[in-house]
């Protein structure tokens, strides 16, 4: 079953127009994948590093806890809306 939920490797360009949409989908898929495994003893940071490309890994290489790379990747892929351009 975990094979069906297994996410693709995150290798999205943060500057692409669909980066936020791709990140959101990938992250939901990754969370579903993690939910299959028992929470006790699971090193989410190690699992995360297996599902990102080397280019993405450069942004999170210094992180030591799981929540830090998630925040970094959210900031990287989800840009604040520029109200002037939106109009």
C-alpha positions in Angstrom: 0.0 0.0 0.0 2.8 2.4 0.8 4.1 2.0 -2.7 0.8 3.5 -4.0 1.2 6.5 -1.8 4.9 7.0 -2.5 5.5 10.6 -3.6 7.6 11.6 -6.6 10.9 13.3 -5.9 10.4 17.0 -5.4 12.4 18.8 -8.1 10.3 21.9 -8.8 11.9 25.2 -9.8 10.8 27.7 -7.1 10.5 30.4 -9.7 8.1 28.6 -11.9 4.5 29.9 -12.1 3.2 26.5 -10.8 5.7 26.1 -7.9 3.1 26.8 -5.2 0.6 24.4 -6.6 3.3 21.6 -7.2 4.7 22.1 -3.6 1.2 21.9 -2.1 0.4 18.7 -3.9 3.8 17.1 -3.2 3.6 18.0 0.5 0.1 16.5 0.8 1.3 13.3 -0.9 4.4 13.2 1.3 2.2 13.6 4.5 -0.1 10.7 3.3 3.0 8.6 2.7 4.3 9.3 6.2 1.0 8.4 7.7 1.3 4.8 6.6 4.4 4.2 8.8 4.3 3.9 12.6 5.1 7.3 14.2 7.3 5.9 16.9 10.9 5.8 15.8 10.3 7.3 12.4 12.9 9.9 11.4 10.8 12.2 9.2 13.9 14.3 8.3 15.7 11.3 6.8 12.7 10.3 4.9 12.2 13.8 3.6 15.8 14.0 2.3 15.2 10.8 0.2 12.3 12.5 -1.6 13.9 15.8 -2.7 16.3 16.4 -5.5 19.9 17.4 -4.8 19.0 21.0 -5.9 16.2 21.2 -3.3 18.4 19.5 -0.7 20.9 22.4 -0.9 18.2 24.6 0.7 17.6 22.3 3.6 20.9 20.6 4.2 21.7 22.4 7.4 18.4 21.5 9.1 18.5 19.1 12.1 14.7 18.8 12.9 11.8 18.0 10.6 9.8 21.2 11.0 12.7 23.5 9.9 13.0 22.2 6.3 9.2 22.2 5.9 9.2 25.9 6.8 12.1 26.7 4.5 10.4 24.9 1.6 7.1 26.6 2.2 8.8 30.0 2.2 10.7 28.9 -1.0 7.7 27.7 -3.0 4.8 29.7 -1.7 5.4 33.4 -2.5 3.3 36.1 -0.9 0.8 37.5 -3.3 1.8 40.9 -4.8 -1.5 42.9 -4.7 -0.3 45.3 -7.3 0.4 42.6 -9.9 -2.8 40.7 -8.8 -5.0 43.7 -9.8 
